[in-house]
Amino acid sequence: MELKTMTKEELILFDIDLSRKEEVIRTLVDALFESGILSSKEAFFQAVMKRENVSPTGLERGLAIPHGKSSAVKKAAFAVARLAKPVEDWESIDPNNKVRLVFLLAIPETEAGTTHLNVLSELSLRLMDANYLDRLMKAKTAKEFMEALDQAKQPSARDDAAYEKTVLAVTACATGIAHTYMAAEALEKAGRELGIRVLTEKQGANGIQDEFTADIIEKADGVIFATDVAPKKVGRFAGKPYVQTRVADPLKNAKGLIEKVLHQPDGVVEAQSDEVMQTGGDKKGGIWPEMAQAVLTGISYMIPVIVAAGLMMGSAKLGAMPFGLVNEIGDVKYATHSNELLVILHHLDQFGGMIFKFMYPVFAAFVAYAIADRVGLVSGFIGGAFAAGLHYTFWGIENGVPSGFFGALILGLVAGYISRFLNEHIKLSKNFQAMKPMLIIPAISVLAIFFLNFYVVDPVFGGLNELLRNLIESAQDSGELILSAIIAAATAFDLGGPINKAAGAIAIGLAADHIFPLTPRVLAIVIPPIGLGLATILDKYVVGRRVFDENLRIAGNTSLLLGFIAISEGAIPFMLRNPLITIPINIIGAILGACTAVYLGAVQWLPLPAFWGWPLVDNLWAYLVGLAVGTLFIAFANIFIRFALLKKSEQSQ
């Protein structure tokens, strides 16, 4: 790899008589601009100085490597200044460092995964070699300096069998170039000197390089996270001792960090299900585990959206209770009411409902992200918007049927796999590399999602909704228990989705005509979220262990709270995680609870499913018995089935 291809003789400045860091950087920026590397001197200078505020770019032995990533950089390059006298106040890893040799790296903002960045990374690694640095310092002319750039000695390797301990290291800096690779090299070198096998994963501007396989992680004795930004996929290392430090620390104390992780670690990595991803070499690899992990990632990002929306709507309805306007507060007339409190409550309710519409776009976007990384975000988000029915607003279709969580699940997964396929198989020259993530992949993947939704997802789920609507309408003349079971099942099926809304429209119509009360409808709204929330609390007491992971336990607390205020969407994360388990249990639980209450004589005519509507129920005791039957069935069924599956999984390992 020839470093001299990334610079020119006119970019190598000797005997520069400057005494301040800013002056040195400014001089090198001017040289880059005059060579046609930059489109704006000031923009790049500000990018470099911003990076200087993150962590020291001065190293040791008289070396400094400032660098910046900016859209003002036309192509990746570096300039060099060898100073006539040292800069003594350059912030450095070694407090005694007096900077004599400065490399300024210029990195385009949109450039990633190219040869340019590999070359700059290679430069950072070579500068760790004291002999290499010494040759550069002794060069008498720019030409000699250029020749010395590519006179690098490869470190000697040692047979893995000779190592008794293995330490993994993840390195990442804010820019993802110099410190990321230098920290990795410092740790590997220290490991060789200590007789400890050190393997490094660089999470830099090129993405994740040298990614650890599950096999390697399993055999490791500890993990060092030398990062200035949040490391990716931390959950892979669950159960491993770890040390967390700054990316610059290995450059001054690599041996100490290796000894610390082996003998006095900061702690043990805890499982983080939103970050756990299958890696190459995993014994359980394959498309199904990968899809499951992608769904987990989507759920973890969706939960805060549900919480935020639920709290806003719940606060609005609770605030409207003293005014007797729980169900009316969403009416547009309260947007300009003379009572300012009602205006605020109205907007809280409306904005909460609007936030709920972003639940599926966020979910689908991060499902796609988990599969394809950043290139999947756009098409995933748009697929989720289709699933939420946002396109009907723009198309002016009043009765369009959104596909709901099933649509978000399908479109998010497809968006991820299409984006990943395009990213892996479209090959462009380095001059057109930026077009791939910015133009080509979004255009093709979004178009594919549009046609999939237009011809498959919307028609299928619209047809399903119409079928169930007809089923409910045809059951109006059936017995009260059969009609109750049908309304409850449709209400609990998709938790606020199109089928739920179809059931609601028909049930409210029947109640308005005083044909059949809303009892099964209002119970089926609250039974699933309360039952699932209860399951996450009772599991450790019922079977002696947790059967829900941390994400679902958090979702369970939210689901329980939202269930009591009649917001069933709080239970959606459970359905997305395990639809084949959750949906049938929800339907059966809702039917059992609703039919029990109706059979015992509970009657509610008003559409008030939350606890504030309970005083309006005839035979409230029967209503509460039905609620208990439904929620307890859902709670215990989920606990026992998930426990059985967990045991089966453990026995098969």
SETI-935111 format. One line per 5 residues: number of its first residue (from 1); their letters; for each residue x, y, z of C-alpha. Coordinates in pm, 1 decimal. Example, Ala and Ser with C-alpha at 12.3 -4.5 7.8 and 13.67 -1.06 7.14 Angstrom:
! residues 2
1 = as = 1230.0:-450.0:780.0  1367.0:-106.0:714.0
This chain:
! residues 653
1 = melkt = 0.0:0.0:0.0  169.7:323.1:-116.8  115.5:618.2:114.5  281.6:858.6:-125.5  -25.7:835.6:-350.8
6 = mtkee = -213.5:1033.9:-84.7  18.4:1333.7:-73.3  248.8:1546.5:-289.0  593.2:1697.2:-245.9  437.4:2044.4:-222.5
11 = lilfd = 232.0:1919.0:76.0  548.2:1832.1:272.1  672.8:2144.2:445.5  1017.0:2147.9:611.4  1156.3:2379.1:881.4
16 = idlsr = 835.5:2571.4:936.4  900.8:2841.0:1195.4  571.8:2840.3:1389.2  516.3:2816.5:1762.6  139.5:2766.8:1802.2
21 = keevi = -79.6:2468.9:1715.5  -343.9:2679.9:1538.2  -78.9:2840.4:1318.2  62.6:2501.7:1214.8  -280.5:2364.5:1130.6
26 = rtlvd = -374.1:2679.9:941.2  -53.5:2656.8:732.8  -120.5:2294.5:641.1  -483.4:2377.7:556.0  -358.8:2650.7:321.8
31 = alfes = -126.3:2399.9:151.9  -412.5:2153.3:101.2  -633.3:2427.1:-41.5  -365.5:2545.5:-284.7  -320.5:2185.9:-405.4
36 = gilss = -690.1:2160.1:-490.3  -773.8:1918.1:-206.4  -1018.6:2154.4:-35.1  -1310.6:2359.7:-162.1  -1315.1:2578.6:150.3
41 = keaff = -1023.1:2652.8:380.1  -1233.4:2786.9:665.4  -1484.1:2499.6:670.7  -1209.2:2239.2:691.7  -1011.2:2438.6:949.1
46 = qavmk = -1319.1:2452.9:1172.8  -1372.1:2078.0:1131.9  -1012.9:2010.4:1240.7  -1036.1:2243.9:1541.3  -1365.5:2084.5:1643.2
51 = renvs = -1190.9:1747.0:1642.0  -910.1:1894.0:1855.7  -1165.6:1958.2:2131.1  -1260.6:1588.8:2150.0  -926.5:1436.4:2254.2
56 = ptgle = -553.6:1509.3:2213.6  -403.9:1461.2:1869.5  -50.2:1505.9:1999.3  104.8:1165.5:2066.5  464.2:1104.6:2177.0
61 = rglai = 819.0:1124.1:2036.9  742.7:1465.3:1881.5  444.5:1347.1:1672.5  96.4:1495.2:1623.8  -180.1:1379.1:1387.4
66 = phgks = -461.7:1634.4:1369.6  -741.3:1536.0:1135.1  -1083.7:1641.7:1021.3  -1379.8:1506.6:827.3  -1561.9:1765.5:619.5
71 = savkk = -1768.5:1808.9:304.7  -1510.3:2073.2:207.9  -1259.9:1793.2:135.2  -1271.5:1691.9:-231.7  -1055.0:1381.2:-190.0
76 = aafav = -874.0:1218.5:100.4  -515.4:1334.1:145.5  -260.9:1443.2:404.5  -10.2:1725.5:444.3  303.8:1723.2:659.7
81 = arlak = 491.9:1989.8:852.4  833.3:1934.5:1011.2  886.5:2224.6:1246.6  1202.9:2426.8:1299.5  1133.4:2435.2:1673.3
86 = pvedw = 889.8:2224.5:1873.3  542.0:2329.7:1979.5  551.3:2263.5:2354.0  184.7:2326.1:2441.7  21.7:2088.7:2189.5
91 = esidp = -222.5:1875.8:2391.1  -70.6:1527.7:2381.9  -111.5:1182.1:2526.7  242.8:1210.8:2658.7  241.7:1527.7:2875.1
96 = nnkvr = 610.5:1580.0:2792.0  557.8:1555.5:2415.8  711.7:1842.2:2218.5  565.3:1832.7:1869.1  812.8:1847.3:1580.0
101 = lvfll = 633.9:1644.5:1309.5  268.7:1707.7:1217.6  51.4:1505.0:980.7  -281.0:1671.4:892.5  -531.3:1418.1:753.2
106 = aipet = -813.7:1548.8:533.3  -1113.7:1316.4:503.0  -1426.4:1371.7:289.1  -1749.3:1359.3:489.8  -1923.3:1121.7:250.6
111 = eagtt = -1629.5:891.2:189.6  -1631.7:557.9:370.3  -1508.4:212.5:289.9  -1265.6:332.2:20.5  -899.2:281.0:-53.3
116 = hlnvl = -832.8:638.6:57.7  -935.4:569.2:414.5  -744.5:241.5:420.3  -431.4:432.7:324.9  -482.1:690.9:597.9
121 = selsl = -538.2:412.4:847.7  -216.2:247.1:733.5  -29.2:574.1:789.5  -156.8:590.3:1148.3  -34.3:235.5:1212.2
126 = rlmda = 311.1:290.8:1063.3  369.0:598.9:1277.1  353.2:371.9:1583.5  692.4:229.0:1478.3  974.6:433.0:1636.8
131 = nyldr = 1223.7:340.9:1360.2  977.0:442.0:1088.7  917.8:777.3:1258.5  1292.9:828.1:1298.7  1348.3:781.3:924.0
136 = lmkak = 1086.8:1044.1:848.1  1248.6:1289.3:1087.8  1588.8:1241.1:925.2  1471.0:1292.8:565.9  1648.5:1596.1:417.1
141 = takef = 1418.8:1668.4:124.0  1054.8:1624.1:37.6  1155.0:1354.8:-211.1  1341.5:1155.4:56.3  1044.6:1196.0:285.7
146 = meald = 810.6:1057.9:18.3  1035.2:753.2:-28.1  1058.1:693.7:348.0  678.2:692.4:374.8  661.0:346.8:217.8
151 = qakqp = 958.1:188.1:396.0  761.5:8.0:665.2  855.5:-306.5:855.3  578.4:-555.1:927.6  550.2:-670.7:1291.7
156 = sardd = 655.0:-1028.0:1352.6  370.4:-1269.8:1414.7  356.4:-1528.3:1689.3  184.8:-1864.4:1674.2  -157.5:-1847.8:1843.5
161 = aayek = -86.5:-2178.4:2015.8  183.8:-2011.1:2225.2  -66.2:-1778.6:2393.1  -248.5:-1887.8:2707.0  -473.5:-1581.3:2733.9
166 = tvlav = -679.6:-1397.1:2473.2  -794.6:-1037.4:2511.6  -1026.4:-865.8:2264.5  -1017.7:-491.0:2205.7  -1269.7:-264.3:2036.3
171 = tacat = -1132.3:74.4:1931.5  -1326.5:373.6:1800.0  -1264.3:747.3:1792.4  -1486.6:1037.9:1694.4  -1354.1:1056.2:1338.6
176 = giaht = -1274.5:689.0:1299.4  -927.4:722.3:1146.9  -605.4:790.2:1334.6  -671.6:704.8:1698.8  -893.2:407.4:1612.6
181 = ymaae = -609.2:227.2:1434.0  -322.4:350.8:1648.6  -493.0:233.8:1967.7  -548.7:-107.4:1810.6  -185.6:-131.4:1704.5
186 = aleka = -63.5:-27.0:2050.3  -270.0:-299.1:2217.9  -157.0:-567.6:1973.3  206.8:-468.5:2023.1  171.6:-469.2:2402.5
191 = grelg = 5.0:-809.7:2385.5  298.8:-955.1:2191.1  540.4:-820.3:2451.5  334.3:-964.4:2738.5  281.0:-1301.5:2570.1
196 = irvlt = -96.0:-1242.0:2553.7  -296.8:-1279.3:2236.0  -468.9:-945.9:2163.0  -719.2:-925.9:1878.4  -865.9:-592.6:1774.9
201 = ekqga = -1185.5:-479.7:1607.2  -1172.7:-131.6:1457.9  -1503.6:54.6:1449.1  -1388.3:340.0:1230.7  -1482.1:535.3:921.9
206 = ngiqd = -1482.8:211.9:720.0  -1747.2:60.3:947.8  -1656.2:-243.6:1157.5  -1326.3:-393.1:1045.2  -1192.3:-732.0:1159.0
211 = eftad = -1526.3:-804.5:1326.9  -1504.7:-1072.8:1593.0  -1681.3:-1402.3:1529.5  -1884.6:-1573.5:1799.2  -1613.4:-1840.8:1819.6
216 = iieka = -1344.4:-1584.8:1902.2  -1565.7:-1406.9:2155.3  -1647.6:-1734.4:2329.6  -1277.4:-1812.0:2387.0  -1179.7:-1461.1:2502.9
221 = dgvif = -1074.5:-1387.4:2859.9  -1173.3:-1021.3:2854.9  -1264.3:-720.6:2641.6  -1113.1:-372.5:2629.1  -1341.1:-97.3:2495.8
226 = atdva = -1105.0:185.1:2396.8  -1364.0:421.2:2251.0  -1457.2:788.3:2245.1  -1794.8:704.9:2092.2  -2045.0:438.4:2190.3
231 = pkkvg = -1917.2:98.4:2069.8  -2148.8:-101.8:1845.1  -2290.3:-446.7:1922.3  -2177.7:-453.0:2284.0  -2426.4:-728.6:2369.2
236 = rfagk = -2211.9:-985.6:2183.4  -1968.6:-978.1:2475.0  -2226.6:-1055.3:2745.9  -2063.3:-1228.2:3041.8  -1708.1:-1118.1:2957.3
241 = pyvqt = -1493.1:-906.6:3196.3  -1432.5:-564.6:3046.0  -1246.3:-236.6:3080.0  -1385.6:87.4:2938.1  -1139.5:365.1:2856.1
246 = rvadp = -1068.4:646.7:2613.6  -931.7:562.2:2271.0  -609.4:749.5:2344.5  -526.6:555.1:2662.7  -375.5:246.6:2492.1
251 = lknak = -118.6:475.9:2331.8  28.1:552.8:2673.9  -62.2:248.1:2885.4  -154.8:-49.4:2667.3  13.0:-306.6:2893.8
256 = gliek = -164.7:-169.8:3198.6  -504.9:-201.1:3028.6  -437.4:-562.3:2930.4  -331.9:-649.2:3284.9  -634.0:-467.5:3426.3
261 = vlhqp = -892.0:-650.1:3213.5  -741.5:-983.7:3315.0  -703.3:-914.8:3686.5  -907.7:-607.3:3789.4  -1180.0:-544.6:3527.4
266 = dgvve = -1435.5:-266.1:3554.7  -1712.9:-526.3:3554.0  -1886.1:-786.7:3339.2  -2067.0:-698.4:3015.9  -2442.4:-733.1:3058.7
271 = aqsde = -2668.8:-860.1:2781.6  -2814.6:-578.1:2573.0  -3067.5:-740.7:2347.4  -3108.3:-437.8:2124.7  -2743.3:-462.1:2024.0
276 = vmqtg = -2691.0:-838.2:2006.3  -2622.4:-935.8:1646.6  -2518.7:-1256.3:1478.5  -2156.7:-1244.6:1363.4  -1964.6:-1453.4:1118.2
281 = gdkkg = -1886.9:-1799.9:1240.3  -2176.6:-1819.6:1483.4  -2292.4:-2175.6:1536.6  -2651.2:-2056.2:1539.3  -2618.4:-1831.7:1238.3
286 = giwpe = -2873.9:-1816.8:965.7  -3153.4:-1599.3:839.5  -3405.6:-1676.6:1117.0  -3178.7:-1578.9:1408.8  -3074.5:-1271.4:1213.1
291 = maqav = -3436.7:-1172.3:1154.3  -3519.4:-1231.1:1520.7  -3234.1:-1006.3:1630.0  -3342.5:-740.9:1380.2  -3694.4:-745.5:1527.6
296 = ltgis = -3544.0:-707.5:1875.6  -3350.6:-403.5:1760.5  -3662.8:-248.3:1609.1  -3863.0:-310.8:1926.0  -3599.2:-153.1:2149.4
301 = ymipv = -3609.5:169.6:1947.8  -3989.7:163.4:1920.7  -4057.7:132.4:2295.4  -3962.1:495.7:2379.6  -4200.4:615.2:2107.6
306 = ivaag = -4485.6:415.6:2261.0  -4400.4:541.2:2608.9  -4386.3:905.3:2497.8  -4712.8:883.7:2302.8  -4891.1:692.9:2578.3
311 = lmmgs = -4785.5:937.0:2848.9  -4903.7:1235.2:2645.2  -5241.9:1081.4:2566.9  -5280.8:941.9:2918.2  -5199.0:1279.4:3074.5
316 = aklga = -5453.7:1446.6:2847.1  -5730.3:1203.4:2937.2  -5654.8:1212.4:3309.4  -5654.4:1590.5:3297.8  -5988.3:1589.5:3116.1
321 = mpfgl = -6153.5:1361.6:3373.9  -6264.8:1639.2:3615.1  -6433.1:1812.6:3320.6  -6610.1:1493.4:3208.6  -6438.3:1517.8:2870.6
326 = vneig = -6226.2:1202.8:2860.9  -6349.8:1093.0:2519.6  -6428.7:1440.1:2384.7  -6098.6:1615.7:2455.0  -5973.3:1523.0:2107.0
331 = dvkya = -6253.2:1723.8:1941.6  -6115.5:2013.0:1736.7  -6340.2:2262.3:1912.1  -6118.6:2237.9:2221.5  -5820.2:2367.6:2022.4
336 = thsne = -5963.9:2719.9:2053.6  -6156.6:2682.6:2379.3  -6171.7:2972.1:2623.4  -6025.9:2747.6:2896.1  -5650.0:2738.3:2832.0
341 = llvil = -5613.3:2412.0:3025.0  -5853.1:2236.6:2787.1  -5656.7:2374.0:2491.6  -5335.1:2226.2:2634.5  -5503.6:1892.6:2708.4
346 = hhldq = -5647.5:1881.7:2356.5  -5305.8:1934.0:2200.0  -5147.0:1681.4:2435.0  -5399.5:1423.6:2319.4  -5353.5:1509.9:1951.5
351 = fggmi = -4975.6:1511.9:1962.8  -4976.9:1182.3:2151.7  -5186.5:1032.4:1873.9  -4950.5:1176.8:1613.9  -4647.7:1025.4:1790.3
356 = fkfmy = -4818.6:684.8:1784.9  -4821.1:708.4:1404.9  -4440.6:714.9:1409.7  -4424.5:393.0:1608.6  -4417.0:171.7:1299.1
361 = pvfaa = -4179.0:390.6:1094.2  -3927.3:385.3:1380.4  -3969.7:11.4:1428.4  -3930.8:-75.1:1059.3  -3639.7:167.7:1014.7
366 = fvaya = -3434.4:1.6:1286.7  -3529.3:-348.5:1176.2  -3378.5:-256.5:840.3  -3084.5:-86.5:1013.4  -3004.4:-403.0:1208.7
371 = iadrv = -2980.3:-595.5:881.6  -2820.7:-343.3:645.1  -2673.8:-75.8:875.5  -2730.8:288.5:779.1  -2820.2:220.2:416.3
376 = glvsg = -3139.7:44.4:529.8  -3278.4:329.0:741.2  -3454.4:526.6:467.8  -3644.0:243.9:298.8  -3722.1:87.9:637.3
381 = figga = -3867.8:413.9:766.3  -4079.0:458.2:454.9  -4201.7:98.8:479.3  -4309.3:169.4:839.0  -4487.5:485.2:721.5
386 = faagl = -4683.9:272.8:472.2  -4771.9:30.3:753.3  -4895.4:320.5:968.2  -5115.5:443.2:683.8  -4940.7:780.9:653.3
391 = hytfw = -4954.5:755.8:273.6  -5333.6:765.4:280.1  -5316.9:1114.6:429.1  -5121.5:1239.1:130.3  -5328.0:1045.4:-122.9
396 = gieng = -5656.3:1173.5:22.9  -5794.7:824.2:84.7  -6025.0:853.3:384.7  -6098.8:485.4:443.7  -5764.6:333.1:352.7
401 = vpsgf = -5668.6:25.9:551.1  -5312.7:42.9:691.3  -5132.7:-287.8:730.0  -5030.9:-226.5:1092.2  -4761.2:-418.6:1274.9
406 = fgali = -4760.6:-709.0:1028.2  -4693.7:-465.5:745.6  -4421.1:-289.7:944.2  -4257.7:-624.2:1018.0  -4264.0:-743.2:656.1
411 = lglva = -4163.6:-412.2:499.2  -3885.7:-348.8:753.1  -3727.1:-689.2:694.9  -3755.1:-663.9:316.6  -3611.4:-310.4:320.3
416 = gyisr = -3312.5:-434.3:520.2  -3233.7:-728.2:294.4  -3279.2:-530.7:-27.6  -3055.4:-250.5:99.8  -2788.0:-493.2:214.8
421 = flneh = -2794.2:-680.2:-115.3  -2753.4:-356.1:-309.7  -2474.4:-235.8:-81.9  -2280.4:-560.6:-123.0  -2328.3:-607.0:-498.0
426 = iklsk = -2317.3:-257.7:-646.9  -1955.0:-178.1:-724.3  -1853.1:176.2:-816.3  -1522.0:347.8:-873.4  -1387.7:555.6:-587.7
431 = nfqam = -1496.8:878.2:-761.0  -1862.4:770.3:-754.7  -1856.9:586.2:-421.0  -2063.7:850.4:-242.5  -2352.0:801.7:-487.4
436 = kpmli = -2422.6:452.1:-359.5  -2548.8:530.1:-4.7  -2681.3:875.4:-93.2  -2866.6:804.3:-417.8  -2862.2:456.0:-567.7
441 = ipais = -2951.5:238.8:-264.8  -3229.1:467.7:-130.5  -3382.0:509.2:-476.5  -3394.0:139.4:-562.6  -3489.7:12.4:-215.6
446 = vlaif = -3767.7:270.5:-165.8  -3907.8:189.7:-510.4  -3907.2:-181.7:-424.1  -4087.0:-114.1:-93.8  -4345.2:100.1:-272.7
451 = flnfy = -4436.8:-176.5:-517.7  -4434.5:-445.8:-247.8  -4671.3:-239.7:-35.6  -4891.0:-133.8:-329.5  -4939.3:-478.6:-478.9
456 = vvdpv = -4904.2:-713.5:-181.4  -4904.4:-572.2:172.2  -5189.5:-319.9:152.2  -5421.4:-545.0:-53.3  -5361.0:-851.3:167.3
461 = fggln = -5422.6:-677.7:497.8  -5696.5:-459.9:354.3  -5868.2:-775.5:234.5  -5823.9:-936.9:576.2  -5978.7:-633.3:742.4
466 = ellrn = -6275.2:-638.5:505.4  -6324.0:-1010.5:565.1  -6336.2:-964.6:941.4  -6562.6:-663.4:909.1  -6811.0:-874.9:711.9
471 = liesa = -6777.7:-1154.0:969.6  -6863.2:-917.5:1253.1  -7155.7:-768.0:1064.1  -7295.1:-1111.7:978.6  -7278.0:-1211.6:1346.0
476 = qdsge = -7509.6:-933.5:1462.8  -7805.7:-1170.1:1479.2  -7612.0:-1444.0:1662.5  -7635.3:-1512.9:2033.0  -7481.2:-1259.0:2269.4
481 = lilsa = -7188.1:-1484.5:2366.2  -7096.9:-1558.9:2002.8  -7118.5:-1190.3:1911.1  -6916.0:-1100.7:2222.4  -6647.0:-1353.3:2128.0
486 = iiaaa = -6621.7:-1219.0:1771.1  -6600.8:-854.1:1879.5  -6345.1:-936.8:2152.3  -6129.4:-1144.7:1917.5  -6122.0:-875.2:1647.4
491 = tafdl = -6047.1:-604.9:1904.9  -5756.4:-796.6:2058.0  -5611.1:-916.1:1727.2  -5395.9:-617.0:1632.5  -5413.7:-378.6:1931.2
496 = ggpin = -5536.3:-55.4:1782.3  -5473.4:-162.1:1423.1  -5717.5:-168.1:1130.1  -5899.3:-485.8:1236.8  -5938.4:-347.9:1588.8
501 = kaaga = -6079.6:-26.1:1447.6  -6322.0:-212.3:1221.1  -6452.3:-404.8:1521.0  -6482.4:-78.7:1713.8  -6679.8:96.5:1442.4
506 = iaigl = -6935.9:-186.5:1424.2  -6955.9:-231.6:1803.4  -7010.5:140.1:1861.6  -7277.4:141.9:1588.8  -7459.9:-146.3:1755.7
511 = aadhi = -7440.9:31.0:2091.7  -7560.9:362.9:1943.3  -7868.6:185.7:1808.1  -7907.5:19.2:2147.1  -7883.2:-325.1:1987.4
516 = fpltp = -7585.5:-464.0:2179.2  -7370.5:-311.9:2459.4  -6998.3:-234.6:2431.4  -6897.5:-466.0:2717.4  -6688.8:-713.2:2510.2
521 = rvlai = -6527.4:-429.1:2317.5  -6411.8:-225.0:2617.7  -6282.1:-534.1:2799.8  -6089.4:-660.7:2497.0  -5909.8:-324.9:2473.7
526 = vippi = -5761.1:-343.4:2823.9  -5718.0:-718.8:2882.2  -5414.0:-780.8:2651.9  -5191.3:-491.6:2769.8  -5272.1:-550.6:3137.1
531 = glgla = -5224.8:-928.3:3101.5  -4888.6:-897.3:2926.8  -4768.8:-633.2:3172.0  -4869.4:-860.5:3459.5  -4679.9:-1151.0:3302.7
536 = tildk = -4349.3:-958.9:3313.4  -4397.6:-900.2:3685.9  -4515.7:-1250.1:3786.2  -4280.2:-1468.7:3580.2  -4001.6:-1496.8:3839.2
541 = yvvgr = -4256.7:-1586.1:4111.5  -4448.1:-1839.7:3901.1  -4161.1:-2035.5:3741.9  -3870.4:-1913.5:3955.1  -3690.1:-1724.6:3677.7
546 = rvfde = -3728.6:-1448.2:3423.5  -3875.3:-1556.0:3089.8  -3884.0:-1203.8:2944.6  -3568.6:-1014.4:2856.7  -3492.2:-668.0:2989.8
551 = nlria = -3647.9:-486.3:2693.2  -3978.6:-668.8:2728.4  -3980.1:-618.0:3106.0  -3955.4:-242.9:3045.8  -4226.6:-270.9:2781.2
556 = gntsl = -4434.7:-470.2:3029.9  -4434.5:-191.6:3287.7  -4542.7:52.3:3020.7  -4806.0:-187.9:2887.3  -4957.1:-233.0:3234.7
561 = llgfi = -4986.1:141.1:3289.4  -5124.7:212.5:2942.8  -5370.3:-76.5:2971.1  -5546.0:85.4:3266.1  -5594.8:403.5:3064.1
566 = aiseg = -5716.8:203.1:2760.4  -5414.5:243.0:2532.5  -5362.7:-108.7:2400.5  -5060.7:-18.6:2182.4  -4835.5:-68.2:2484.6
571 = aipfm = -4853.7:-444.7:2419.6  -4739.1:-422.9:2056.2  -4369.3:-497.3:2133.7  -4474.3:-842.2:2260.2  -4668.2:-912.3:1941.8
576 = lrnpl = -4380.3:-806.8:1720.3  -4136.1:-1018.2:1920.3  -4344.2:-1338.2:1925.4  -4658.5:-1296.7:1711.4  -4732.8:-1671.0:1692.4
581 = itipi = -4742.6:-1690.0:2071.5  -4883.2:-1351.9:2165.6  -5167.9:-1305.6:1917.5  -5351.9:-1636.5:1986.1  -5313.1:-1592.7:2363.2
586 = niiga = -5442.4:-1234.1:2343.4  -5744.9:-1343.9:2140.6  -5830.0:-1634.6:2372.9  -5778.8:-1419.4:2684.1  -5999.5:-1141.3:2546.0
591 = ilgac = -6273.7:-1390.7:2452.1  -6262.5:-1560.3:2793.7  -6271.4:-1230.0:2980.7  -6540.6:-1069.1:2767.7  -6769.4:-1374.2:2760.6
596 = tavyl = -6729.5:-1429.1:3135.5  -6830.1:-1069.1:3208.6  -7123.8:-1077.4:2964.0  -7244.2:-1416.6:3095.8  -7235.3:-1288.2:3455.9
601 = gavqw = -7438.8:-983.0:3359.7  -7189.2:-696.8:3312.7  -7326.7:-422.7:3085.3  -7153.5:-109.1:2955.8  -7310.4:107.8:2688.2
606 = lplpa = -7063.3:397.1:2682.3  -6723.3:372.5:2502.5  -6513.3:423.9:2817.8  -6283.1:121.2:2848.6  -6037.1:268.9:3100.9
611 = fwgwp = -6075.8:260.4:3476.8  -6263.3:592.7:3473.6  -6547.2:420.6:3287.0  -6587.2:143.7:3544.8  -6836.8:334.5:3764.0
616 = lvdnl = -7067.4:345.4:3461.3  -7080.4:-35.0:3432.0  -7388.3:-226.0:3545.5  -7281.0:-520.4:3764.9  -6925.5:-393.8:3803.6
621 = waylv = -6832.3:-705.3:4001.0  -6904.3:-918.0:3691.8  -6696.7:-681.0:3476.7  -6400.3:-707.7:3717.6  -6431.4:-1087.8:3730.6
626 = glavg = -6417.2:-1099.4:3350.4  -6118.0:-862.6:3354.0  -5938.0:-1085.4:3604.6  -6013.5:-1404.9:3407.4  -5881.4:-1257.5:3082.4
631 = tlfia = -5569.3:-1088.8:3222.0  -5467.6:-1386.4:3437.5  -5510.7:-1626.5:3146.1  -5286.3:-1409.3:2926.7  -5028.7:-1365.8:3204.2
636 = fanif = -4997.5:-1734.3:3299.8  -5023.9:-1865.3:2942.3  -4738.2:-1637.6:2833.9  -4524.7:-1732.7:3132.5  -4565.6:-2109.8:3097.1
641 = irfal = -4533.7:-2123.1:2717.7  -4226.0:-1900.1:2713.9  -4074.1:-2095.6:3002.3  -4127.7:-2424.1:2815.5  -3966.9:-2280.5:2500.9
646 = lkkse = -3676.3:-2147.6:2705.4  -3614.0:-2487.0:2864.4  -3635.6:-2660.5:2528.7  -3384.7:-2417.0:2382.8  -3143.4:-2474.0:2671.1
651 = qsq = -3169.7:-2852.1:2642.5  -3093.3:-2840.6:2269.9  -2771.5:-2645.0:2323.0
